[in-house]
Amino acid sequence: MKITIDPNSGYCFGVTYAIEHAERELKEDDNLFVIGDIVHNNKEVERLNKLGLKSIDHEEFSKLKDVKVLLRAHGEPPSTYEMANNNNITLVDASCPVVLNLQKRIKKAYEKGKDQGTQIVIYGKLGHAEVNGLVGQTEGNAIVCESCDDIYKIDKDYPVVVFSQTTKTIDGFHKLVNTLKENGYNVIKDNDTICRKVSNRVPILTEFAQKHDVIIFVGGKKSSNGKWLYSVCKKHNEHSYFVSEADEVDMTWFQGCESVGICGATSTPQWLMEEVAKHIETNTK
């Protein structure tokens, strides 16, 4: 049986950037905090925790003073930077450059349209860390739409500028924009701000899933990106299975199988996919 790891799976640039920052800091000091999980993968979080990285929430962050805190790839709202300044916290800013650029664009659009009552609409997941950072650029006034069902939140009497969370689907974004226009909303600008290095994985993963008898998708249970990409695999190969670690693999999945494809989310470490591959190889001999 042949086992192949998808060369296009695994960390996106933003996650790699954040983890490299964390590892570099931890070599110098084993007392480093991070707001939230650095990546939505429990096995990688466990690995970094053993090196000294401590995950905290925003309430815990507000009580810290005179320490070093890493900002993960998702980015943070302005209030986080203000609090750090007030409490003498050294920030290691590992926010993804793509996200930081989007924050700047949203802030600029908000400031420009404030006097005209322009509404900033963000296509994204309500409460998601990246979305919270984006909303923060508008003094909390941006309207978050998870789907077309949320357009009732938007006032038809005022102009609308639309942006997207970087990891949402292109089809979903265009569907939202078209629905707004069809329902009489004054969309003066729609900004497709989806990261292509993430969205382009769909056609690549589609082809990969169709090549193999069985697909093992490795991802964290908290990963929205993982759930989405796994659904792509499942759509094109019914023999696709989601696991978070090697021990979750069921060897009965490979009966009569000649080709196994292993892939993962933008938050899945390469070492974990390799560990799963080795586990399958060892137990199917």
Phi and psi in degrees as GROMACS dihedral restraints (atoms count N, CA, C in turn):
[ dihedral_restraints ]
;  ai    aj    ak    al  type     phi  dphi    fc
    3     4     5     6     1   -95.0    20    10
    4     5     6     7     1   132.7    20    10
    6     7     8     9     1  -116.6    20    10
    7     8     9    10     1   125.3    20    10
    9    10    11    12     1  -125.9    20    10
   10    11    12    13     1   129.3    20    10
   12    13    14    15     1   -92.8    20    10
   13    14    15    16     1   128.3    20    10
   15    16    17    18     1   -61.5    20    10
   16    17    18    19     1   118.2    20    10
   18    19    20    21     1   -68.6    20    10
   19    20    21    22     1   -14.6    20    10
   21    22    23    24     1   -95.9    20    10
   22    23    24    25     1    -4.0    20    10
   24    25    26    27     1   -85.9    20    10
   25    26    27    28     1   171.9    20    10
   27    28    29    30     1    99.0    20    10
   28    29    30    31     1  -167.7    20    10
   30    31    32    33     1   -53.3    20    10
   31    32    33    34     1   136.2    20    10
   33    34    35    36     1   -80.8    20    10
   34    35    36    37     1   173.5    20    10
   36    37    38    39     1   -58.3    20    10
   37    38    39    40     1   -42.5    20    10
   39    40    41    42     1   -61.9    20    10
   40    41    42    43     1   -41.4    20    10
   42    43    44    45     1   -70.1    20    10
   43    44    45    46     1   -43.6    20    10
   45    46    47    48     1   -56.8    20    10
   46    47    48    49     1   -44.5    20    10
   48    49    50    51     1   -58.3    20    10
   49    50    51    52     1   -45.2    20    10
   51    52    53    54     1   -68.5    20    10
   52    53    54    55     1   -42.9    20    10
   54    55    56    57     1   -69.2    20    10
   55    56    57    58     1   -37.1    20    10
   57    58    59    60     1   -62.5    20    10
   58    59    60    61     1   -40.2    20    10
   60    61    62    63     1   -61.4    20    10
   61    62    63    64     1   -44.6    20    10
   63    64    65    66     1   -63.6    20    10
   64    65    66    67     1   -46.8    20    10
   66    67    68    69     1   -63.1    20    10
   67    68    69    70     1   -39.6    20    10
   69    70    71    72     1   -64.6    20    10
   70    71    72    73     1   -43.9    20    10
   72    73    74    75     1   -67.4    20    10
   73    74    75    76     1   -38.9    20    10
   75    76    77    78     1   -69.9    20    10
   76    77    78    79     1   -21.6    20    10
   78    79    80    81     1   -69.0    20    10
   79    80    81    82     1   -29.0    20    10
   81    82    83    84     1   -92.8    20    10
   82    83    84    85     1   -32.0    20    10
   84    85    86    87     1  -151.9    20    10
   85    86    87    88     1   123.6    20    10
   87    88    89    90     1   -89.2    20    10
   88    89    90    91     1    22.0    20    10
   90    91    92    93     1  -123.4    20    10
   91    92    93    94     1    82.7    20    10
   93    94    95    96     1  -129.5    20    10
   94    95    96    97     1   132.5    20    10
   96    97    98    99     1  -102.7    20    10
   97    98    99   100     1   156.1    20    10
   99   100   101   102     1  -140.4    20    10
  100   101   102   103     1   138.2    20    10
  102   103   104   105     1   -81.3    20    10
  103   104   105   106     1   112.1    20    10
  105   106   107   108     1    81.1    20    10
  106   107   108   109     1   176.1    20    10
  108   109   110   111     1   -69.6    20    10
  109   110   111   112     1   133.2    20    10
  111   112   113   114     1   -61.2    20    10
  112   113   114   115     1   -29.5    20    10
  114   115   116   117     1  -150.6    20    10
  115   116   117   118     1   148.9    20    10
  117   118   119   120     1   -81.7    20    10
  118   119   120   121     1    61.7    20    10
  120   121   122   123     1  -147.7    20    10
  121   122   123   124     1   111.2    20    10
  123   124   125   126     1   -63.2    20    10
  124   125   126   127     1   -32.4    20    10
  126   127   128   129     1   -69.0    20    10
  127   128   129   130     1   -39.8    20    10
  129   130   131   132     1   -71.0    20    10
  130   131   132   133     1   -37.1    20    10
  132   133   134   135     1   -60.5    20    10
  133   134   135   136     1   -43.0    20    10
  135   136   137   138     1   -61.4    20    10
  136   137   138   139     1   -41.7    20    10
  138   139   140   141     1   -61.6    20    10
  139   140   141   142     1   -45.5    20    10
  141   142   143   144     1   -73.5    20    10
  142   143   144   145     1   -31.2    20    10
  144   145   146   147     1   -60.8    20    10
  145   146   147   148     1   -38.4    20    10
  147   148   149   150     1   -65.5    20    10
  148   149   150   151     1   -24.1    20    10
  150   151   152   153     1   -85.1    20    10
  151   152   153   154     1    -9.5    20    10
  153   154   155   156     1   118.9    20    10
  154   155   156   157     1     1.7    20    10
  156   157   158   159     1   -79.9    20    10
  157   158   159   160     1   127.4    20    10
  159   160   161   162     1  -114.8    20    10
  160   161   162   163     1   120.9    20    10
  162   163   164   165     1   -83.1    20    10
  163   164   165   166     1   132.5    20    10
  165   166   167   168     1  -133.2    20    10
  166   167   168   169     1   164.2    20    10
  168   169   170   171     1  -100.7    20    10
  169   170   171   172     1  -179.6    20    10
  171   172   173   174     1   -67.7    20    10
  172   173   174   175     1   -31.7    20    10
  174   175   176   177     1   -65.9    20    10
  175   176   177   178     1   -42.7    20    10
  177   178   179   180     1   -66.4    20    10
  178   179   180   181     1   -38.1    20    10
  180   181   182   183     1   -59.1    20    10
  181   182   183   184     1   -39.7    20    10
  183   184   185   186     1   -65.1    20    10
  184   185   186   187     1   -18.9    20    10
  186   187   188   189     1   -97.0    20    10
  187   188   189   190     1    -6.4    20    10
  189   190   191   192     1   -81.4    20    10
  190   191   192   193     1   152.1    20    10
  192   193   194   195     1  -147.4    20    10
  193   194   195   196     1   146.2    20    10
  195   196   197   198     1    57.3    20    10
  196   197   198   199     1    39.6    20    10
  198   199   200   201     1  -129.9    20    10
  199   200   201   202     1   178.6    20    10
  201   202   203   204     1  -111.3    20    10
  202   203   204   205     1   130.2    20    10
  204   205   206   207     1  -129.8    20    10
  205   206   207   208     1   130.7    20    10
  207   208   209   210     1   -92.3    20    10
  208   209   210   211     1   136.0    20    10
  210   211   212   213     1   -98.5    20    10
  211   212   213   214     1   123.9    20    10
  213   214   215   216     1   -75.6    20    10
  214   215   216   217     1   178.9    20    10
  216   217   218   219     1   -59.8    20    10
  217   218   219   220     1   -28.2    20    10
  219   220   221   222     1   -63.1    20    10
  220   221   222   223     1   -22.4    20    10
  222   223   224   225     1    87.4    20    10
  223   224   225   226     1   166.9    20    10
  225   226   227   228     1  -136.8    20    10
  226   227   228   229     1   156.5    20    10
  228   229   230   231     1   -75.3    20    10
  229   230   231   232     1   165.4    20    10
  231   232   233   234     1   -56.7    20    10
  232   233   234   235     1   -30.6    20    10
  234   235   236   237     1   -60.4    20    10
  235   236   237   238     1   -31.4    20    10
  237   238   239   240     1   -66.4    20    10
  238   239   240   241     1   -42.7    20    10
  240   241   242   243     1   -66.6    20    10
  241   242   243   244     1   -38.3    20    10
  243   244   245   246     1   -64.8    20    10
  244   245   246   247     1   -43.5    20    10
  246   247   248   249     1   -64.5    20    10
  247   248   249   250     1   -39.7    20    10
  249   250   251   252     1   -61.9    20    10
  250   251   252   253     1   -42.3    20    10
  252   253   254   255     1   -64.1    20    10
  253   254   255   256     1   -40.5    20    10
  255   256   257   258     1   -70.5    20    10
  256   257   258   259     1   -29.5    20    10
  258   259   260   261     1  -106.1    20    10
  259   260   261   262     1    15.0    20    10
  261   262   263   264     1    55.7    20    10
  262   263   264   265     1    43.3    20    10
  264   265   266   267     1   -97.2    20    10
  265   266   267   268     1   129.6    20    10
  267   268   269   270     1   -85.1    20    10
  268   269   270   271     1   120.5    20    10
  270   271   272   273     1   -95.0    20    10
  271   272   273   274     1   133.0    20    10
  273   274   275   276     1  -103.0    20    10
  274   275   276   277     1    97.6    20    10
  276   277   278   279     1   -84.3    20    10
  277   278   279   280     1   101.3    20    10
  279   280   281   282     1  -106.2    20    10
  280   281   282   283     1    24.8    20    10
  282   283   284   285     1   -59.5    20    10
  283   284   285   286     1   138.3    20    10
  285   286   287   288     1   -59.2    20    10
  286   287   288   289     1   131.0    20    10
  288   289   290   291     1   -56.7    20    10
  289   290   291   292     1   -31.9    20    10
  291   292   293   294     1   -65.1    20    10
  292   293   294   295     1   -41.2    20    10
  294   295   296   297     1   -68.7    20    10
  295   296   297   298     1   -41.8    20    10
  297   298   299   300     1   -61.4    20    10
  298   299   300   301     1   -39.7    20    10
  300   301   302   303     1   -64.0    20    10
  301   302   303   304     1   -40.2    20    10
  303   304   305   306     1   -65.2    20    10
  304   305   306   307     1   -40.5    20    10
  306   307   308   309     1   -58.0    20    10
  307   308   309   310     1   -43.7    20    10
  309   310   311   312     1   -63.4    20    10
  310   311   312   313     1   -40.7    20    10
  312   313   314   315     1   -65.2    20    10
  313   314   315   316     1   -41.0    20    10
  315   316   317   318     1   -67.4    20    10
  316   317   318   319     1   -42.6    20    10
  318   319   320   321     1   -61.7    20    10
  319   320   321   322     1   -42.6    20    10
  321   322   323   324     1   -63.4    20    10
  322   323   324   325     1   -44.6    20    10
  324   325   326   327     1   -64.5    20    10
  325   326   327   328     1   -38.1    20    10
  327   328   329   330     1   -66.0    20    10
  328   329   330   331     1   -47.4    20    10
  330   331   332   333     1   -63.7    20    10
  331   332   333   334     1   -39.7    20    10
  333   334   335   336     1   -65.6    20    10
  334   335   336   337     1   -38.0    20    10
  336   337   338   339     1  -100.6    20    10
  337   338   339   340     1     3.5    20    10
  339   340   341   342     1   -58.3    20    10
  340   341   342   343     1   -43.5    20    10
  342   343   344   345     1   -68.4    20    10
  343   344   345   346     1   -25.2    20    10
  345   346   347   348     1   -92.8    20    10
  346   347   348   349     1     1.4    20    10
  348   349   350   351     1    73.9    20    10
  349   350   351   352     1    21.7    20    10
  351   352   353   354     1   -61.1    20    10
  352   353   354   355     1   132.5    20    10
  354   355   356   357     1   -96.1    20    10
  355   356   357   358     1   126.7    20    10
  357   358   359   360     1   -91.0    20    10
  358   359   360   361     1   118.3    20    10
  360   361   362   363     1  -109.5    20    10
  361   362   363   364     1   130.2    20    10
  363   364   365   366     1  -115.3    20    10
  364   365   366   367     1   119.8    20    10
  366   367   368   369     1   -80.4    20    10
  367   368   369   370     1   108.8    20    10
  369   370   371   372     1  -174.5    20    10
  370   371   372   373     1  -178.4    20    10
  372   373   374   375     1   -90.2    20    10
  373   374   375   376     1   119.4    20    10
  375   376   377   378     1   -58.8    20    10
  376   377   378   379     1   128.6    20    10
  378   379   380   381     1    87.9    20    10
  379   380   381   382     1    -8.8    20    10
  381   382   383   384     1   -65.6    20    10
  382   383   384   385     1   143.2    20    10
  384   385   386   387     1   -55.3    20    10
  385   386   387   388     1   -44.9    20    10
  387   388   389   390     1   -63.0    20    10
  388   389   390   391     1   -43.1    20    10
  390   391   392   393     1   -64.4    20    10
  391   392   393   394     1   -39.0    20    10
  393   394   395   396     1   -60.0    20    10
  394   395   396   397     1   -39.2    20    10
  396   397   398   399     1   -66.7    20    10
  397   398   399   400     1   -36.3    20    10
  399   400   401   402     1   -70.4    20    10
  400   401   402   403     1   -44.2    20    10
  402   403   404   405     1   -61.6    20    10
  403   404   405   406     1   -34.1    20    10
  405   406   407   408     1   -61.8    20    10
  406   407   408   409     1   -22.3    20    10
  408   409   410   411     1   -73.7    20    10
  409   410   411   412     1   -10.9    20    10
  411   412   413   414     1  -115.5    20    10
  412   413   414   415     1    23.8    20    10
  414   415   416   417     1    57.6    20    10
  415   416   417   418     1    29.0    20    10
  417   418   419   420     1    82.2    20    10
  418   419   420   421     1     9.3    20    10
  420   421   422   423     1   -95.1    20    10
  421   422   423   424     1   -10.1    20    10
  423   424   425   426     1   -62.7    20    10
  424   425   426   427     1   149.5    20    10
  426   427   428   429     1  -103.0    20    10
  427   428   429   430     1   122.8    20    10
  429   430   431   432     1   -95.5    20    10
  430   431   432   433     1   124.8    20    10
  432   433   434   435     1  -115.7    20    10
  433   434   435   436     1   117.1    20    10
  435   436   437   438     1   -81.0    20    10
  436   437   438   439     1   -26.7    20    10
  438   439   440   441     1  -157.9    20    10
  439   440   441   442     1  -179.8    20    10
  441   442   443   444     1   -64.1    20    10
  442   443   444   445     1   -19.9    20    10
  444   445   446   447     1   -67.0    20    10
  445   446   447   448     1   -15.2    20    10
  447   448   449   450     1   -95.6    20    10
  448   449   450   451     1     3.7    20    10
  450   451   452   453     1   -68.7    20    10
  451   452   453   454     1   -13.9    20    10
  453   454   455   456     1   -62.1    20    10
  454   455   456   457     1   -19.6    20    10
  456   457   458   459     1   -70.9    20    10
  457   458   459   460     1   -17.0    20    10
  459   460   461   462     1   -96.1    20    10
  460   461   462   463     1   138.1    20    10
  462   463   464   465     1   -86.5    20    10
  463   464   465   466     1   123.6    20    10
  465   466   467   468     1   -69.7    20    10
  466   467   468   469     1   -15.2    20    10
  468   469   470   471     1   -82.8    20    10
  469   470   471   472     1    -7.0    20    10
  471   472   473   474     1  -127.5    20    10
  472   473   474   475     1   150.1    20    10
  474   475   476   477     1   -63.5    20    10
  475   476   477   478     1   157.3    20    10
  477   478   479   480     1  -128.1    20    10
  478   479   480   481     1   135.1    20    10
  480   481   482   483     1  -120.6    20    10
  481   482   483   484     1   127.0    20    10
  483   484   485   486     1  -109.6    20    10
  484   485   486   487     1   136.4    20    10
  486   487   488   489     1  -126.7    20    10
  487   488   489   490     1   172.8    20    10
  489   490   491   492     1  -132.8    20    10
  490   491   492   493     1   144.5    20    10
  492   493   494   495     1   -54.5    20    10
  493   494   495   496     1   141.8    20    10
  495   496   497   498     1   -65.7    20    10
  496   497   498   499     1   -23.0    20    10
  498   499   500   501     1  -105.1    20    10
  499   500   501   502     1    11.3    20    10
  501   502   503   504     1   -80.2    20    10
  502   503   504   505     1   171.8    20    10
  504   505   506   507     1   -84.4    20    10
  505   506   507   508     1   145.9    20    10
  507   508   509   510     1   -64.2    20    10
  508   509   510   511     1   -43.3    20    10
  510   511   512   513     1   -60.1    20    10
  511   512   513   514     1   -42.8    20    10
  513   514   515   516     1   -63.6    20    10
  514   515   516   517     1   -39.6    20    10
  516   517   518   519     1   -63.0    20    10
  517   518   519   520     1   -49.2    20    10
  519   520   521   522     1   -66.2    20    10
  520   521   522   523     1   -32.3    20    10
  522   523   524   525     1   -64.3    20    10
  523   524   525   526     1   -42.1    20    10
  525   526   527   528     1   -64.0    20    10
  526   527   528   529     1   -47.7    20    10
  528   529   530   531     1   -61.0    20    10
  529   530   531   532     1   -45.4    20    10
  531   532   533   534     1   -63.8    20    10
  532   533   534   535     1   -38.4    20    10
  534   535   536   537     1   -64.7    20    10
  535   536   537   538     1   -40.5    20    10
  537   538   539   540     1   -60.8    20    10
  538   539   540   541     1   -47.5    20    10
  540   541   542   543     1   -65.7    20    10
  541   542   543   544     1   -41.6    20    10
  543   544   545   546     1   -65.8    20    10
  544   545   546   547     1   -24.2    20    10
  546   547   548   549     1  -100.3    20    10
  547   548   549   550     1    15.3    20    10
  549   550   551   552     1    84.9    20    10
  550   551   552   553     1    14.3    20    10
  552   553   554   555     1   -79.5    20    10
  553   554   555   556     1   144.5    20    10
  555   556   557   558     1   -86.9    20    10
  556   557   558   559     1    80.4    20    10
  558   559   560   561     1   -82.8    20    10
  559   560   561   562     1   105.5    20    10
  561   562   563   564     1   -88.5    20    10
  562   563   564   565     1   -17.3    20    10
  564   565   566   567     1  -162.0    20    10
  565   566   567   568     1   129.9    20    10
  567   568   569   570     1  -119.2    20    10
  568   569   570   571     1   124.8    20    10
  570   571   572   573     1  -110.6    20    10
  571   572   573   574     1   107.0    20    10
  573   574   575   576     1   -76.5    20    10
  574   575   576   577     1    96.2    20    10
  576   577   578   579     1  -107.9    20    10
  577   578   579   580     1    30.5    20    10
  579   580   581   582     1   -80.7    20    10
  580   581   582   583     1   134.8    20    10
  582   583   584   585     1   -71.2    20    10
  583   584   585   586     1   117.7    20    10
  585   586   587   588     1   -69.1    20    10
  586   587   588   589     1   -25.5    20    10
  588   589   590   591     1   -69.7    20    10
  589   590   591   592     1   -20.6    20    10
  591   592   593   594     1   -91.1    20    10
  592   593   594   595     1   -49.7    20    10
  594   595   596   597     1   -65.5    20    10
  595   596   597   598     1   -30.5    20    10
  597   598   599   600     1   -69.9    20    10
  598   599   600   601     1   -10.3    20    10
  600   601   602   603     1   -69.6    20    10
  601   602   603   604     1   -21.3    20    10
  603   604   605   606     1   -62.7    20    10
  604   605   606   607     1   -54.4    20    10
  606   607   608   609     1   -63.4    20    10
  607   608   609   610     1   -34.4    20    10
  609   610   611   612     1   -66.4    20    10
  610   611   612   613     1   -43.7    20    10
  612   613   614   615     1   -70.2    20    10
  613   614   615   616     1   -33.7    20    10
  615   616   617   618     1   -59.3    20    10
  616   617   618   619     1   -47.4    20    10
  618   619   620   621     1   -64.6    20    10
  619   620   621   622     1   -40.9    20    10
  621   622   623   624     1   -63.6    20    10
  622   623   624   625     1   -43.1    20    10
  624   625   626   627     1   -63.9    20    10
  625   626   627   628     1   -33.7    20    10
  627   628   629   630     1   -77.1    20    10
  628   629   630   631     1   -17.0    20    10
  630   631   632   633     1   -78.9    20    10
  631   632   633   634     1   -23.1    20    10
  633   634   635   636     1  -117.5    20    10
  634   635   636   637     1   154.6    20    10
  636   637   638   639     1   -68.8    20    10
  637   638   639   640     1   -42.1    20    10
  639   640   641   642     1  -131.9    20    10
  640   641   642   643     1   139.5    20    10
  642   643   644   645     1  -115.6    20    10
  643   644   645   646     1   128.3    20    10
  645   646   647   648     1  -109.3    20    10
  646   647   648   649     1   112.1    20    10
  648   649   650   651     1   -97.7    20    10
  649   650   651   652     1   122.6    20    10
  651   652   653   654     1  -104.2    20    10
  652   653   654   655     1   119.9    20    10
  654   655   656   657     1  -159.6    20    10
  655   656   657   658     1   162.8    20    10
  657   658   659   660     1   -80.3    20    10
  658   659   660   661     1   146.6    20    10
  660   661   662   663     1   -67.6    20    10
  661   662   663   664     1   -19.6    20    10
  663   664   665   666     1   -89.6    20    10
  664   665   666   667     1    -6.5    20    10
  666   667   668   669     1   -81.2    20    10
  667   668   669   670     1   112.9    20    10
  669   670   671   672     1   -64.8    20    10
  670   671   672   673     1   -40.5    20    10
  672   673   674   675     1   -62.0    20    10
  673   674   675   676     1   -39.2    20    10
  675   676   677   678     1   -63.2    20    10
  676   677   678   679     1   -44.5    20    10
  678   679   680   681     1   -62.0    20    10
  679   680   681   682     1   -40.5    20    10
  681   682   683   684     1   -67.0    20    10
  682   683   684   685     1   -49.6    20    10
  684   685   686   687     1   -67.4    20    10
  685   686   687   688     1   -33.4    20    10
  687   688   689   690     1   -64.4    20    10
  688   689   690   691     1   -38.7    20    10
  690   691   692   693     1   -62.8    20    10
  691   692   693   694     1   -31.2    20    10
  693   694   695   696     1   -65.2    20    10
  694   695   696   697     1   -45.4    20    10
  696   697   698   699     1   -60.8    20    10
  697   698   699   700     1   -47.4    20    10
  699   700   701   702     1   -62.8    20    10
  700   701   702   703     1   -35.8    20    10
  702   703   704   705     1   -63.7    20    10
  703   704   705   706     1   -36.7    20    10
  705   706   707   708     1  -102.3    20    10
  706   707   708   709     1    -7.9    20    10
  708   709   710   711     1  -151.7    20    10
  709   710   711   712     1   106.4    20    10
  711   712   713   714     1   -64.1    20    10
  712   713   714   715     1   -19.8    20    10
  714   715   716   717     1   -92.2    20    10
  715   716   717   718     1    50.5    20    10
  717   718   719   720     1  -109.9    20    10
  718   719   720   721     1   137.3    20    10
  720   721   722   723     1  -132.6    20    10
  721   722   723   724     1   138.5    20    10
  723   724   725   726     1   -99.1    20    10
  724   725   726   727     1   125.8    20    10
  726   727   728   729     1  -133.9    20    10
  727   728   729   730     1   153.2    20    10
  729   730   731   732     1  -103.4    20    10
  730   731   732   733     1   -17.5    20    10
  732   733   734   735     1  -158.2    20    10
  733   734   735   736     1   168.3    20    10
  735   736   737   738     1   -59.2    20    10
  736   737   738   739     1   -37.4    20    10
  738   739   740   741     1   -65.7    20    10
  739   740   741   742     1   -15.4    20    10
  741   742   743   744     1   -84.5    20    10
  742   743   744   745     1    -7.4    20    10
  744   745   746   747     1   -72.9    20    10
  745   746   747   748     1   131.5    20    10
  747   748   749   750     1  -101.9    20    10
  748   749   750   751     1   118.3    20    10
  750   751   752   753     1   -67.1    20    10
  751   752   753   754     1   -16.6    20    10
  753   754   755   756     1   -70.1    20    10
  754   755   756   757     1   -15.4    20    10
  756   757   758   759     1   -64.5    20    10
  757   758   759   760     1   -20.5    20    10
  759   760   761   762     1  -103.6    20    10
  760   761   762   763     1    12.0    20    10
  762   763   764   765     1   -63.4    20    10
  763   764   765   766     1   124.6    20    10
  765   766   767   768     1    72.3    20    10
  766   767   768   769     1    13.2    20    10
  768   769   770   771     1   -92.8    20    10
  769   770   771   772     1   137.3    20    10
  771   772   773   774     1  -108.7    20    10
  772   773   774   775     1   -23.3    20    10
  774   775   776   777     1  -139.9    20    10
  775   776   777   778     1   124.2    20    10
  777   778   779   780     1  -116.6    20    10
  778   779   780   781     1   130.8    20    10
  780   781   782   783     1  -109.7    20    10
  781   782   783   784     1   130.7    20    10
  783   784   785   786     1  -113.8    20    10
  784   785   786   787     1   128.5    20    10
  786   787   788   789     1  -143.5    20    10
  787   788   789   790     1   178.5    20    10
  789   790   791   792     1  -163.2    20    10
  790   791   792   793     1  -178.5    20    10
  792   793   794   795     1   -84.8    20    10
  793   794   795   796     1   176.9    20    10
  795   796   797   798     1   -69.9    20    10
  796   797   798   799     1    -9.6    20    10
  798   799   800   801     1  -108.8    20    10
  799   800   801   802     1    11.7    20    10
  801   802   803   804     1   -96.7    20    10
  802   803   804   805     1   121.2    20    10
  804   805   806   807     1   -71.5    20    10
  805   806   807   808     1   147.3    20    10
  807   808   809   810     1   -58.9    20    10
  808   809   810   811     1   -41.1    20    10
  810   811   812   813     1   -61.2    20    10
  811   812   813   814     1   -31.2    20    10
  813   814   815   816     1   -74.2    20    10
  814   815   816   817     1   -38.7    20    10
  816   817   818   819     1   -63.9    20    10
  817   818   819   820     1   -39.4    20    10
  819   820   821   822     1   -65.6    20    10
  820   821   822   823     1   -37.1    20    10
  822   823   824   825     1   -65.0    20    10
  823   824   825   826     1   -40.7    20    10
  825   826   827   828     1   -65.6    20    10
  826   827   828   829     1   -43.1    20    10
  828   829   830   831     1   -60.3    20    10
  829   830   831   832     1   -45.1    20    10
  831   832   833   834     1   -63.9    20    10
  832   833   834   835     1   -38.9    20    10
  834   835   836   837     1   -62.4    20    10
  835   836   837   838     1   -44.1    20    10
  837   838   839   840     1   -65.6    20    10
  838   839   840   841     1   -44.4    20    10
  840   841   842   843     1   -61.0    20    10
  841   842   843   844     1   -44.1    20    10
  843   844   845   846     1   -65.8    20    10
  844   845   846   847     1   -35.8    20    10
  846   847   848   849     1   -96.9    20    10
  847   848   849   850     1     3.6    20    10
  849   850   851   852     1  -116.5    20    10
  850   851   852   853     1     8.2    20    10
